[in-house]
């Protein structure tokens, strides 16, 4: 099992998304549980999005347009949740 840690950016965006949509909140919680147990779980569609100065950054599927952006802390069973948001459009997490 991985330990999940969050950045203030992730917490702020998640709170804003979850307040508006309880169904989305449930989908995010399911995604986080899957990440905790196996970040490469097939339904997460996890893939590397870029390499930062701190390591590889990944994206995992939540819903059709929502993604969780994260990185694994090297040599540890810790996943740092960096961002959450849309896959495309003006609020894309890939910008």
N, C-alpha and C positions, 0 to 999 in steps of 0.2 A: 504494500500500500504506500502511496505517495502522500506526502503532506502538502496541502495547498496553502499558499500564502498569497496575499493580494497587495497590489499597490494602491495608493490613494486614488489614482486615476480609475482603476478598475472598480473600486468600491463606489465612487461617485457616479460613474456611468451605469453600473448595475442598479443602483438605487433608483436612478431616474427611469430606467427601462422597466423595472419591476413594479414601481408604483402605478404605472399606467396599465399593466397587463399581467394579471395573475397567471394566465395560461403560459405566457413567456417565462415568468418566474419559475414555474414548474419545469419547463423545458431546460432552463439554465441549471437548475438544481440537479436534474438527471444527467446533464452533460458533465457537471463537476464531479458527480459520483463516479461516472465512467472514467474521467481523467484520473481520479484518485486511485482507481483500481488498475487501469491499463490505458495509458495515454494514446496507445496505438490501436485501440478498439475500433473495429471496422466501421461502425456507424458514425463515429466521430469525424471520419474523413480527414484525419490529421495529416498535415503536410507542412514542410518547412517553407516559410515565406521569405526569410532573409537571414543574413548573418550579421549580428551586431558586434560591437567591440566586447560584449559580455558573453557571447555565444549564439547558438542557433535559436531562432524565434519561430514558433509554430502557430498554426491556425487550426482550430477544431470547430466543427459544425454544431450549431445549436438548433437553428430552424433554417428555412429557405434562405433568408437574408441575414441572419444573425450569426456572428462568429466570436469565439473567444481566442484571444491572442495570448500566448504564454511562452515561457522558456523554462527549461529544467536547470536547476542550479547544479553545476558540475560536481560529479562524484558524490551526489547526495540524492536521496529520494524525496526531493523537494521540487514542486512546480510553482513557479511564480506567475500569477495571473496578471498580465500587463494591461489588457484592454478588452472591451466588449463593445460590439456595435455592428452596424450594417456591413455587408460584403461589398456593396456598391453604392453609388450615389454620393451626395455631399457629406454624409456622415460616415463614410467608409473608414474602417479601422486600418486599411492598408495605405492611407495617406501619411 
